[in-house]
Amino acid sequence: MKFDDFDSEATPSGSSFVVKSIHRMATMLTRSTVAELAGTGRFNLPEWRVVVWLNALGTSSQRRLVDLTGGEQAQISRVLSDLERRGLVQSGQSAQDKRARVFSLTAQGADSFADVCPDVSQLYGRIDAVLSEAELAQFINMLNRLADALPGEESGSRPTR
């Protein structure tokens, strides 16, 4: 499913060669990540995205996890409920907003993340390794330029290097 068969001249009307290419790469990355996670038996992809951010942040509101993962509100709510039911995530009252809950990994959740992380990191490391520092900087620059073309994109949500 690589890009050898992609032809910018054959892009259907109402479509975009760039958007089709990005979708294809995203599909390839998703498939590889799902396969890697399936081999561990610990997390599905939406769960992994939430757990990665909880590991990085320590605690987070559901709203922030929705923003960071790109998931839908209902999906992240289900993921957090499932992870909490399995003892991998705990929730408590927000210190800033008593009506809101904040989530964090339990010790069991942190251990599960630590067990799975090397496998996924190896996959992602292979991807990162194919670009030089200059190519990576160019890639990030191009992503930011593409993001500028999207309505409502904020510069604070863009990739940086």
C-alpha positions as CSV (number, residue, x, y, z in Angstrom):
1,M,0.0,0.0,0.0
2,K,2.9,2.4,-0.4
3,F,3.0,5.4,-2.7
4,D,4.5,3.9,-5.9
5,D,1.1,3.6,-7.5
6,F,0.0,7.1,-6.5
7,D,-0.5,9.4,-9.5
8,S,-1.2,13.1,-8.8
9,E,-2.7,13.3,-12.3
10,A,-5.3,10.6,-11.6
11,T,-6.7,12.3,-8.5
12,P,-10.5,12.3,-8.8
13,S,-12.4,15.5,-9.0
14,G,-13.3,16.8,-5.6
15,S,-10.3,15.1,-4.0
16,S,-6.7,16.2,-3.2
17,F,-3.5,14.4,-3.9
18,V,-2.0,15.8,-0.7
19,V,-5.0,14.8,1.4
20,K,-5.1,11.3,-0.1
21,S,-1.4,10.8,0.5
22,I,-1.8,11.9,4.2
23,H,-4.8,9.6,4.6
24,R,-2.9,6.7,3.1
25,M,0.1,7.3,5.4
26,A,-2.2,7.6,8.4
27,T,-3.9,4.4,7.5
28,M,-0.5,2.6,7.3
29,L,0.6,4.0,10.6
30,T,-2.7,3.1,12.3
31,R,-2.5,-0.5,10.9
32,S,1.0,-1.0,12.1
33,T,0.3,0.5,15.6
34,V,-2.9,-1.6,15.9
35,A,-0.9,-4.8,15.0
36,E,1.8,-4.0,17.5
37,L,-0.8,-3.3,20.3
38,A,-2.7,-6.5,19.4
39,G,0.4,-8.5,20.0
40,T,0.6,-7.2,23.5
41,G,-3.1,-7.9,24.4
42,R,-3.1,-4.9,26.7
43,F,-4.6,-1.9,24.9
44,N,-6.5,-1.0,21.7
45,L,-5.5,2.1,19.8
46,P,-7.9,4.6,21.4
47,E,-6.9,3.3,24.9
48,W,-3.2,3.5,23.9
49,R,-3.6,7.1,22.8
50,V,-5.2,8.0,26.2
51,V,-2.6,6.1,28.2
52,V,0.3,7.7,26.4
53,W,-1.0,11.1,27.3
54,L,-1.8,10.2,30.9
55,N,1.7,8.8,31.3
56,A,3.2,12.0,29.9
57,L,1.0,14.4,31.8
58,G,0.4,12.6,35.1
59,T,-3.2,13.9,35.4
60,S,-5.6,15.3,32.8
61,S,-9.1,16.3,32.4
62,Q,-11.3,14.4,29.9
63,R,-11.6,17.5,27.7
64,R,-7.8,17.8,27.4
65,L,-7.5,14.2,26.5
66,V,-10.1,14.7,23.8
67,D,-8.1,17.6,22.4
68,L,-4.7,15.8,22.6
69,T,-5.8,12.4,21.2
70,G,-8.1,13.8,18.5
71,G,-10.8,11.4,19.7
72,E,-14.5,12.1,20.0
73,Q,-15.9,13.1,23.5
74,A,-18.0,10.0,23.7
75,Q,-15.2,7.7,22.6
76,I,-12.8,9.1,25.2
77,S,-15.4,8.9,27.9
78,R,-15.9,5.1,27.1
79,V,-12.2,4.5,27.0
80,L,-11.7,6.2,30.4
81,S,-14.6,4.2,31.9
82,D,-13.2,1.0,30.5
83,L,-9.7,1.7,31.7
84,E,-11.0,2.7,35.1
85,R,-13.1,-0.5,35.4
86,R,-10.0,-2.5,34.5
87,G,-8.0,-0.8,37.3
88,L,-5.6,1.0,34.9
89,V,-6.9,4.5,35.4
90,Q,-8.3,6.3,38.4
91,S,-10.3,9.5,38.6
92,G,-10.7,12.2,41.2
93,Q,-12.2,15.7,41.5
94,S,-10.4,18.6,39.8
95,A,-8.8,21.1,42.2
96,Q,-9.6,23.9,39.7
97,D,-13.2,22.9,38.9
98,K,-15.0,20.9,41.5
99,R,-17.5,19.7,38.9
100,A,-14.8,18.2,36.6
101,R,-12.9,14.9,37.1
102,V,-9.2,14.4,36.4
103,F,-7.7,11.1,35.4
104,S,-4.4,9.5,36.0
105,L,-2.8,6.1,35.6
106,T,-2.9,3.7,38.5
107,A,0.3,1.7,39.4
108,Q,-1.2,-1.1,37.4
109,G,-1.8,1.2,34.5
110,A,1.7,2.6,34.7
111,D,3.1,-1.0,34.7
112,S,1.0,-1.9,31.7
113,F,2.2,1.1,29.8
114,A,5.8,0.4,30.7
115,D,5.4,-3.2,29.5
116,V,3.9,-2.2,26.1
117,C,5.9,1.0,25.5
118,P,9.1,-0.6,24.3
119,D,7.4,-2.5,21.5
120,V,5.5,0.6,20.2
121,S,8.6,2.8,20.7
122,Q,10.6,0.4,18.5
123,L,8.0,0.7,15.8
124,Y,7.9,4.5,16.0
125,G,11.7,4.7,16.3
126,R,12.1,2.9,13.0
127,I,9.8,5.6,11.4
128,D,11.7,8.5,13.0
129,A,15.1,7.0,12.0
130,V,14.5,7.4,8.3
131,L,14.5,11.2,8.4
132,S,17.7,13.3,9.0
133,E,17.4,16.3,11.3
134,A,17.1,18.5,8.3
135,E,14.4,16.4,6.7
136,L,12.5,16.3,10.0
137,A,12.6,20.1,10.3
138,Q,11.4,20.3,6.7
139,F,8.6,17.8,7.4
140,I,7.4,19.7,10.4
141,N,7.6,23.0,8.4
142,M,5.4,21.4,5.7
143,L,2.9,20.1,8.3
144,N,2.6,23.5,9.7
145,R,2.0,25.0,6.3
146,L,-0.7,22.4,5.6
147,A,-2.2,23.1,9.0
148,D,-2.3,26.8,8.1
149,A,-4.7,25.9,5.2
150,L,-7.2,24.4,7.6
151,P,-9.9,26.6,9.1
152,G,-9.7,27.1,12.9
153,E,-6.3,25.6,13.5
154,E,-4.4,27.2,16.3
155,S,-0.6,27.5,16.2
156,G,-0.3,26.1,19.7
157,S,-1.7,22.8,18.6
158,R,0.9,22.3,15.9
159,P,3.9,19.9,15.9
160,T,7.2,21.4,16.9
161,R,10.7,20.2,16.8
